Amino acid sequence: MTPHVDYREISAVRGLLAGRWVLSALAHVASEPMRHRELLDTIDGISEKVLTGTLRRMERGGLIVREVGSGVPSHVVHCATTLAQTLDEPLRAMLAWKRTHWDAVETSRLRWDNG
């Protein structure tokens, strides 16, 4: 760990992405704009109330935008922002770390649990 890093800044980013459903919702809207109902049907286990709250927090944080589609009746779709797309590299780095080191994490957990 780097001693001169202000970890409060990292915690702020973690707070933006915190929540059980944020990354899942972001992954879905990053590939294509989706309606609320489509997200609800796609994200297994999420309730309508929780999805609504998650999307609102993501919109407030600049990760998604709501766009009113044309047509009658009009409909709203959720789209990933350019800002959200900049998370791709750091998230891939986290995934690479997980794939490289997760066996060590599991070994440590087992050793701790069997103490």
C-alpha positions as CSV (number, residue, x, y, z in Angstrom):
1,M,0.0,0.0,0.0
2,T,1.3,3.4,-0.9
3,P,1.8,5.5,2.3
4,H,1.1,8.9,0.6
5,V,-2.3,8.1,-0.9
6,D,-5.3,9.8,0.7
7,Y,-7.5,6.8,1.1
8,R,-10.5,9.0,1.8
9,E,-10.5,9.8,-1.9
10,I,-10.6,6.1,-2.8
11,S,-13.5,5.7,-0.2
12,A,-15.4,8.5,-2.1
13,V,-15.2,6.5,-5.3
14,R,-16.1,3.3,-3.5
15,G,-19.2,5.2,-2.1
16,L,-20.2,6.2,-5.6
17,L,-20.1,2.5,-6.7
18,A,-21.4,1.1,-3.4
19,G,-24.6,-0.9,-3.3
20,R,-25.4,-4.4,-4.2
21,W,-26.9,-3.5,-7.6
22,V,-24.9,-0.5,-8.9
23,L,-22.3,-2.4,-10.9
24,S,-24.9,-4.8,-12.3
25,A,-27.2,-2.0,-13.4
26,L,-24.2,-0.1,-14.9
27,A,-23.1,-3.1,-16.8
28,H,-26.5,-3.5,-18.4
29,V,-27.0,0.1,-19.4
30,A,-23.4,0.3,-20.6
31,S,-24.1,-2.2,-23.4
32,E,-27.4,-0.6,-24.4
33,P,-29.9,1.9,-23.1
34,M,-32.6,0.1,-21.1
35,R,-36.0,0.9,-19.8
36,H,-36.8,0.5,-16.1
37,R,-38.9,-2.6,-16.7
38,E,-36.1,-4.2,-18.8
39,L,-33.6,-3.7,-16.0
40,L,-36.1,-5.1,-13.5
41,D,-36.5,-8.2,-15.6
42,T,-32.8,-8.5,-16.3
43,I,-31.3,-8.0,-12.8
44,D,-32.2,-11.1,-10.9
45,G,-33.4,-10.5,-7.4
46,I,-33.8,-6.8,-7.4
47,S,-37.1,-5.2,-6.3
48,E,-38.7,-2.3,-8.1
49,K,-38.2,0.0,-5.2
50,V,-34.5,-0.8,-4.8
51,L,-33.9,-0.5,-8.6
52,T,-35.6,2.9,-8.6
53,G,-33.4,4.1,-5.7
54,T,-30.2,2.7,-7.3
55,L,-30.9,4.4,-10.6
56,R,-31.6,7.7,-8.9
57,R,-28.3,7.5,-6.9
58,M,-26.5,6.6,-10.2
59,E,-28.1,9.5,-12.0
60,R,-27.2,11.9,-9.1
61,G,-23.6,10.7,-9.3
62,G,-23.4,11.2,-13.1
63,L,-23.1,7.6,-14.0
64,I,-26.4,7.4,-16.0
65,V,-28.8,9.7,-17.6
66,R,-32.6,9.3,-18.2
67,E,-33.6,10.0,-21.7
68,V,-37.2,10.3,-22.9
69,G,-37.7,8.2,-26.0
70,S,-39.9,9.2,-28.9
71,G,-43.1,7.5,-29.6
72,V,-46.6,7.3,-28.2
73,P,-46.6,6.7,-25.4
74,S,-43.2,8.1,-24.7
75,H,-40.8,6.0,-22.6
76,V,-37.8,6.6,-20.5
77,V,-34.5,4.8,-21.0
78,H,-31.4,4.8,-18.8
79,C,-28.1,5.2,-20.5
80,A,-24.5,5.1,-19.2
81,T,-22.7,8.4,-19.4
82,T,-19.2,9.1,-20.7
83,L,-18.2,9.4,-17.1
84,A,-19.4,5.9,-16.4
85,Q,-17.4,4.6,-19.3
86,T,-14.2,5.9,-17.8
87,L,-14.7,3.3,-15.0
88,D,-14.0,0.5,-17.4
89,E,-10.3,0.5,-17.0
90,P,-10.2,0.6,-13.2
91,L,-12.9,-2.1,-12.9
92,R,-11.0,-4.3,-15.3
93,A,-7.9,-3.8,-13.1
94,M,-9.9,-4.9,-10.1
95,L,-11.1,-8.0,-11.9
96,A,-7.6,-8.9,-12.9
97,W,-6.5,-8.5,-9.3
98,K,-9.3,-10.7,-8.2
99,R,-8.5,-13.4,-10.7
100,T,-4.8,-13.4,-9.7
101,H,-5.2,-13.2,-6.0
102,W,-8.6,-14.7,-5.0
103,D,-7.2,-18.1,-4.1
104,A,-5.0,-16.4,-1.5
105,V,-8.0,-14.5,-0.1
106,E,-10.0,-17.8,0.2
107,T,-7.0,-19.5,1.8
108,S,-6.7,-16.7,4.4
109,R,-10.4,-16.9,5.1
110,L,-10.3,-20.6,5.7
111,R,-7.2,-20.3,7.9
112,W,-9.0,-17.6,9.9
113,D,-12.3,-19.5,10.2
114,N,-10.6,-22.6,11.3
115,G,-8.3,-20.6,13.6
